[in-house]
Amino acid sequence: DDDEVTNCFILFKYWQRNRYTHSSRVPHLAELELRKIAFAYTERSHMQSGAIEANWSAHVTTGDMADFTESIVGYYDLEGQKGSCFFDLKPYLAILDEHRCGTLV
């Protein structure tokens, strides 16, 4: 349900804004994971409807992709100095094409 997904994003953003009360990286990673799952759901929906486009990102809005990359950059800005940052971001960077990854570097 779209309302449940929206409520999750609102909750994650709230926790991110209040990160100094808990200092956890989980809200940022949860947002990235939810976006990744939403991309997979969108791709699956289009494939079931008979869409012939094989590239999953062709079905993602520009705004959603911008939000996803902004979330990656935001996480890196907060956690980039930690050794775990690379491993935390790897699953999300892996779904991006070379061009989009290049713009993040």
TAURHU-V177116 format. One record per residue. RES is the residue in one letter. NEAR is the number of other C-alpha atoms within 10 Angstrom. Layout:
BEGIN
RES:NEAR / RES:NEAR
END
This chain:
BEGIN
D:5 / D:7 / D:8 / E:9 / V:13 / T:11 / N:11 / C:15 / F:18 / I:13 / L:14 / F:20 / K:15 / Y:12 / W:19 / Q:20 / R:11 / N:12 / R:15 / Y:9 / T:9 / H:10 / S:11 / S:13 / R:16 / V:14 / P:20 / H:19 / L:18 / A:14 / E:21 / L:23 / E:15 / L:16 / R:20 / K:16 / I:12 / A:15 / F:20 / A:15 / Y:13 / T:16 / E:21 / R:13 / S:13 / H:16 / M:14 / Q:10 / S:9 / G:8 / A:12 / I:9 / E:12 / A:11 / N:10 / W:17 / S:17 / A:10 / H:15 / V:15 / T:11 / T:11 / G:9 / D:13 / M:16 / A:11 / D:14 / F:19 / T:20 / E:13 / S:17 / I:19 / V:16 / G:13 / Y:20 / Y:16 / D:11 / L:12 / E:15 / G:14 / Q:10 / K:9 / G:9 / S:10 / C:16 / F:14 / F:9 / D:15 / L:17 / K:10 / P:13 / Y:17 / L:16 / A:10 / I:14 / L:15 / D:11 / E:10 / H:8 / R:13 / C:13 / G:9 / T:8 / L:11 / V:6
END
